[in-house]
Amino acid sequence: MAAYDWHIDTQNYPVMRIVSPRNVVMRGIYGMSFAYYSLKERLPIILTKVIDYLSRESGKIKSAHGASDEDIRSLIQYITKLKNDLVTNKKYELLTVDTPEAKKWNEFIQNSDCQYYFTNVWVFSECYVYRRLREGCELTKNLRNFDPFDEQKEKAFMESLEPMCVVADKLVTMLPESDKDKRKSDFATLLKICLWANKCDLSLSMGEQVNLKDDASITSRKLLDPFQLVLDLKDKVLVDDTAKICDLVITKAESMAKAIEGCPEEVKMEKAEGEQEEQPEHPPCPAKMTTPQCVTFDIVCDNSGYELFSDLCLAHFLISQNIVKKVRFHVKKIPWFVSDVTPKDFEYVINACAQASFSKEVPPEPRSETADGESVQAEGPRIVTSENLRNLGKEWMKYYEDGTFVVMCDDFWTYPHVYKDMKLYDPQLYRKLQFAIAVLFKGDLNYRKLLGEINCNPSLGFEAALQGFMPAPVIALRTVKADLICGLPKGKWEQLNKIDEKWMEKGDYGVIQFCAKSEALKVADRPCAEYGETCSGDKCGQHMS
């Protein structure tokens, strides 16, 4: 990565004036890396803004949460100390809340080779800061459920209503079951809508609002049209495995549907004597299953607001085209990296869509002339409203209620581990992912964890970069906002670096990458998490949903 224009403090930090070396993990000790900049500049600013928000809006926060002045004071003091520890590169402190998850975190800290912010792996330190921020809330009496980023996420949603209405108007034309070619084309388009929605990341902008209006390619347009953005940014997609993804997902979904249909585990339970109606059989124990019970697609979410909306659009399309029967959204259990989706955010977005109110008249384009010089009458003004967005929101609420859309928030997503270690730290989650026809990972944090936080050679293939993490076919969509990447054609990284030394910071480029390989689903080598408590090892009523 090229030299950056920030100050590199080698007197107060154990920092070297070098870029991150190739094939090593990203750490804050490399002063010319985005890891150093994030720990030195971005994270302290994010914490400062939380402190300012608590001070500025204390009355509103107290009213909403039934909190006291002491709650606000103690949380501000906690975050202030956390920020000071970060900027002075203190040693990590253990969590003091008494929960099983916190105890695991303490084990991770104690077993870590480097227990300082700048010397440990970048992703560990970042995750640790957000986990500590959460602990500050947990230690108060009345702010245990407080989300310091809630207001920012809701504001970002409201400022994205225009592009959401435009996408909703187009999506409703994609939902009726269509022929093979159109289905594949629409699938590909929606993947790219999801890609460029990833530009809206509040953690990268240190909490400042980011939306599609900021993109230079559409600032002069009269309408914020994400479909036009897909066309305008075609050359900015550095790796595009869209066609492979569409082909494999559809083919694998059809194959799995046939396997499920012919599976003896699907045989219905016979009526017991005297029963009036058939009772549905509980699915078999997931630890023993080798054929999934449902054709499922998984999305490991990144940002709330417009990006989550785009994920919902893709999910709705997959359901309506009868490609899959269920979509599982993996979200964060606690507020995370400013704008990451939580269960509360998921419900907020679908409810806000169902109640959206927006209307805009878009003036017609100027009159144009044909090659013969004849004047062409411009079309009349276009009216964009939230009617279709509201209808979609209502359908998503039904999907959420009936289990077509499932929200899952396993602790692992807020652990500091990279994904090649998932099977070691959370084999149950790894097995859950194996039941999907594919898993879509969104955004930079997921991408960094997929690559093991290693600054690999940019031309290293995506499959090799995953280091064996293949619970299911893996799809990665991210706009580039951190200085690690894989799968580029040889020489492309150097070419882009000559054009703009900061191209990996800005989110102007994106990748759609795919690894079709996956580990075969076999009988598990251990029982499921509920065995011995709510499970007898025979039938399962809820696990693996």
Secondary structure, 3 states (H helix, E strand, C coil): CCCCCCCCCCCCCCCECCCCCCCCECECCECCCHHHHHHHHHHHHHHHHHHHHHHHCHHHHHHHHCCCHHHHHHHHHHHHHHHHHHHCCCECCCCCCCCHHHHHHHHHHHCCCCCECCCCEHHHHHHHHHHHHHHHHHCCCCCCCCCCCHHHHHHHHHCCHHHHHHHHHHHHHHCCCCCHHHHHHHHHHHHHHHHHHCCCCCCCCCCCCCCHHHCCCCCCCCCCCHHHHHHHCHHHEEEECHHHHHHHHHHHHHHHHHHHHCCHHHCCCCCCCCCCCCCCCCCECCCCCCCCCCCEEEEECCECCHHHHHHHHHHHHHHHCCCCCEEEEECCCCCCCCCECCHHHHHHHHHHHHCCCCEEEECCCCCEECCCCCEECCCCCEEEECHHHHHHHHHHHHHHHHCCEEEECCHHHHCCCCHHHHHHHCHHHHHHHHCCCCEEEEHHHHHHHHCCCECCCCCCCHHHHCCCCCCCCEEEEEECCCCCCCCCCCCHHHHHHHHCCCCCCCCCCEEEEEECCCCCCCCCCCCCCCECCCECCCECCCCCC
